[in-house]
Amino acid sequence: MRRKRDAMNLQSIREGIYFGAVMSGDELISISLVSPEEEYYVFSSEFNQEYLPHVLLNLEANLPTKNGSLDCAHPNVKSRLDIMMEMELFIQRNKDRTLWGYNLAYDQVRLDKPVSNLLFDNDPHDLSTLELLLGNPEFPKKPDIYSAIKKARFRRSLGLWLADRMEETVQR
């Protein structure tokens, strides 16, 4: 029975949805969801624009700008309501997949309430907990990540790497 349960966990890791977000203080700058088949990556149109130079320099260099301002006409710049609706559709399309994040308690507190509720009502799993359960194996160097899509992709690669470590442990 143990092997069957472990295999299901491995599958949920390998086929999961991974999310990443970039925040400035309490404001959402960008968010991304990555599954094996598709990616969702958007920028919020609703963060305080006086932080734009700081955001571009330090947090999210991919942010679409035009003439020194956020390009709200860009197809990947959306209102929080649009982001919520699109994320909900993404999660529905991937409803049989497990949602994965990293340090979820921290993300849950930092993300604005509607986004947090959407993500955390979908029974997410925490890669940092999985790392701890595996004895904190040393993952290849973590890159400096300041992009929601890079965070989500990195978390997926970390999840796949941890799944391989789990499989090695089960096979012993």
N, C-alpha and C positions, 0 to 999 in steps of 0.2 A: 504493500500500500504506500509506503514512503516514497518509492521511486515514481509511482504514478502521480502523487501530489507534487513532487519536485519537478516532474516533467511539465505539469500544468503551469507551475510557477515560471519555469524557463520559457514556455511558450508565451505567457503573458508579458514577460520582459522583452522577448525578441519581437513580438508583434504589437507592442504597446504604442501609445501616443505619448510623446515627450513634449513638455512645454518649457518655454523660456520667456522671461520678461525682463525688460529694462525699465527701471524706475528712476525718477529724480525726486528725492524725498518721498512723498506719498502719491506722486503723480505717475500714472502709466505713460511711458513714452512709446514702447513697442511691445508686442507679444507675438509669440509664434507657437504653433502646434506642428509636430512632425510625426507622421506615421510611416510605416514602410512604403506606402503607395503615394502619399501626398503631403504637401507642406502648406501651412497657412502662416503668413507673415504680414503684419500690418502695423501702422503707426497711428497713434492717437492724435486727433486734431484738437484735443481739449486740454493739453498741458499748458502751463504758463509760458507764453512765448518769450518773456524776458530771459528765460533760462536757455534759449535756443543756442547761443554761442557756446555755453558750457556743455550742453547736450551734444552738439556736433563735435566738439573737441575731445570730450572725455567719455561719452556714453554710447552714442549711436551715430556713428559716422555715415551710415546708410540712409539717414533721414532725408527724405526728398525736400529740397529747398528750391526756391526760385527768387532771384533778386534779394538774397539775404533773409528771406522769410520762409516759414513752413509753406510748402506747396500744397494747399488744401484741395487743389483740383487733381492732384496725383491720385491714381486709382488705389494706391495702397495707404492713403491717409484717410482715416475714417473716424466718425463720431463713436463714442463709447457704446451707444445704442446699436449702431451698425456692427461694431466689433462683437458685441454680445450675441447678436442674431447670427452672424456668420460663424462664430465659434460654436454656438449651439448646433448649427447645421453640420459642422465638421464632426463634432462629437456624436451626433445622431448617425451620420454616415459610417462612423467607426464605433458604433455602440457596443460591439462585442470585444472591444479592446480595453485594456487597462490603462489608466492615465498615470504617468510617471513624472515626478519632479525631483528636486533636490532641496533638502532642508525645507520641507513643506510648511512647517509651522511658521517659519520666517516669511515665506511667500504669502501664506494665508493672511498674515497680519498686514503685510505691506500692500498687497493688491487691493484695489478699491472693492467695496463690498459686492457689487453685482458680479464682477469678474471672479472674485474669490468664491462666491456662492456657486456659480456655474461650475467652476473647476472642482471645488471640494465637495460638492454634492454628488459627484461622479466617482466616489470611492477611490481617490488617488493613492498611489503607493510612493514610498520615499526611497530613492537610491541611496541616500546617506545611511538609512537604517539597514539596507541590504549590505552596504559596505561594512558596517559595524558587525553584522551577523557573520560575515565572511572573514572577520579578523582584520579589517582595514588593509586589504592587499594593496600593494603599491601600483597604482595606475600610471601608465606613461604620463609624462609631464602635461599638466593642464595648461592650455594656452590662456593668455589674457583674453577674456571674452567680454565684449561690450556691445554685443548685438543679440537681440532676442533669437534670431534664426541660428546664429552660431551657438548660443547657449543650448537651444533645443537639440541641435545636431550633435553637439558634444555630449549632452546627457544621453542621447540615444546610443552613441558609441560607447559611453561608459556603461550603460545598461547591457549592451551586447557583450562587452568585455566581462562584466560581472556575471552574466549568465554562463559564459564559458568557464569562469572560475567555479561557479556552482556545479556545473556539469562534471568538472574534474573531481570535485569533492564527493559527489554522489557516486561516481564510478569507482572510487577507491574502496 
